[in-house]
């Protein structure tokens, strides 16, 4: 009987040791995978940064922002909702000026007079681990002549760990480079948690917030596969299955309305 109990205790002890070792090994594997993911994200961001910097360098001497003292000057910083090269505008808008940027720019022209507007795809920032390293990409377009800057970033963020703090840092950088500009932070189109983080970053920096919470997940405001969209050269293209979750015309109109509400 004693021998049987000892064997039982030995088996239980061995099982406990195995479980503990398994937990330690599992935790180490998890940490390793997490580090690899962070390194991959950072590498992806660095590659994107270098590609964008190369494009800027190539065109550096051919481009100067046309901001003037007698115009209303607007810069939109964002991802594909703001500008995607293959569309020449915010993705899935059916008309060349039908995205939120085009609608806001039209409103500014009507109410503020002659408007000079630029948009910049800053998705590189979303993908980087050390996001402040992407700031120099903005320097060409940031100016003390700017009157309005909108920031629409986060849909492509893979790691939210420092997202809120990084947004606050970006807002501070824009303030530094464009001191008289009003900054409006636009909410997240897809994710409620990220939208809340953006809202908190806006509150922490006393920045007007264009809230998108009421339309998150509402297909009424999303595009639809097969929707025909007109490009700037007069040709057309159709929204793909992958693209259809982006804002359609109603979504773009809603975003623009929220921004306009915060301008005045």
C-alpha positions, -999 to 999 in steps of 0.1 A, spaced: 0 0 0 28 24 10 46 16 -22 15 23 -43 10 56 -26 46 66 -32 42 56 -69 10 77 -70 27 107 -54 56 103 -78 33 102 -108 14 133 -95 47 151 -88 60 142 -123 28 155 -139 31 188 -120 67 192 -131 57 184 -167 29 210 -165 52 236 -151 78 229 -177 52 230 -204 39 263 -192 74 278 -191 82 265 -226 49 277 -239 54 311 -224 89 313 -240 75 303 -274 47 330 -270 73 357 -262 95 346 -291 65 347 -315 55 381 -301 91 395 -306 91 381 -342 58 397 -349 71 431 -336 103 428 -356 83 419 -387 60 449 -383 89 472 -378 107 458 -408 76 462 -429 73 498 -417 109 505 -424 106 491 -460 75 512 -466 93 543 -451 123 538 -475 101 533 -505 81 565 -497 113 584 -490 128 573 -523 97 585 -542 99 618 -523 136 622 -531 131 614 -567 104 641 -570 119 664 -544 129 692 -568 98 690 -589 73 696 -561 67 725 -538 34 729 -519 14 759 -532 3 772 -498 -1 810 -499 -9 836 -473 -41 846 -491 -55 811 -494 -71 786 -470 -46 758 -467 -56 722 -459 -36 690 -455 -52 656 -450 -30 629 -435 -44 594 -437 -43 559 -452 -62 545 -482 -94 562 -470 -76 595 -477 -56 585 -508 -45 554 -526 -24 556 -557 -43 532 -579 -75 552 -573 -61 587 -572 -83 595 -542 -98 579 -512 -107 543 -520 -142 533 -533 -156 568 -538 -176 566 -570 -165 601 -582 -131 617 -583 -141 643 -557 -166 621 -539 -143 610 -510 -143 628 -477 -112 649 -487 -129 661 -519 -161 670 -500 -143 688 -472 -122 707 -498 -153 717 -517 -169 730 -484 -138 750 -476 -138 766 -511 -174 776 -506 -170 790 -471 -133 801 -468 -126 812 -503 -97 799 -525 -84 767 -510 -52 749 -515 -55 713 -504 -32 683 -504 -36 648 -491 -9 623 -481 -10 585 -476 9 580 -443 1 543 -438 38 538 -433 33 553 -398 6 527 -390 29 498 -398 60 509 -379 69 499 -344 88 532 -337 63 553 -355 80 586 -347 107 575 -373 82 582 -400 77 619 -392 102 632 -417 79 620 -445 55 647 -436 80 676 -436 75 684 -472 38 691 -467 37 706 -432 40 743 -431 33 773 -409 9 785 -436 -15 756 -429 -50 764 -416 -64 729 -412 -49 694 -409 -70 663 -406 -55 630 -393 -71 597 -403 -48 568 -392 -52 535 -375 -72 510 -397 -39 493 -406 -24 493 -371 -14 457 -361 -2 464 -326 -23 488 -304 2 488 -275 15 523 -281 -11 535 -306 -28 561 -284 5 575 -272 18 575 -308 -12 594 -320 -6 620 -293 30 623 -304 20 627 -341 -5 655 -331 23 672 -312 46 670 -342 20 685 -365 14 713 -340 51 720 -340 54 722 -378 20 738 -384 15 760 -353 -16 779 -365 -34 750 -381 -66 735 -365 -62 698 -362 -91 674 -365 -86 638 -356 -109 614 -375 -123 583 -358 -118 547 -369 -141 533 -397 -139 497 -387 -129 491 -350 -147 504 -319 -117 499 -296 -94 519 -319 -121 545 -323 -121 549 -285 -84 551 -284 -84 579 -310 -111 597 -290 -90 595 -259 -59 607 -277 -80 637 -290 -92 645 -254 -56 642 -241 -44 667 -266 -74 690 -267 -80 681 -304 -114 681 -321 -126 646 -328 -147 635 -357 -164 605 -342 -173 576 -365 -187 553 -337 -223 554 -350 -215 539 -384 -189 513 -374 -199 479 -389 -230 495 -407 -230 482 -442 -251 511 -453 -219 532 -451 -197 507 -468 -191 502 -505 -203 471 -523 -186 446 -547 -193 455 -583 -200 492 -577 -187 512 -607 -164 541 -599 -152 568 -623 -115 576 -623 -100 610 -630 -91 601 -666 -127 592 -674 -122 554 -672 -140 533 -647 -132 505 -623 -154 482 -601 -150 478 -564 -136 443 -556 -147 419 -528 -116 429 -508 -123 466 -512 -160 466 -504 -156 470 -466 -142 505 -472 -164 536 -471 -189 540 -500 -203 573 -510 -225 575 -479 -196 566 -457 -174 593 -472 -202 618 -469 -206 609 -432 -169 613 -425 -168 647 -443 -198 659 -424 -182 650 -391 -150 669 -401 -169 699 -413 -188 700 -380 -155 704 -362 -141 730 -385 -163 759 -375 
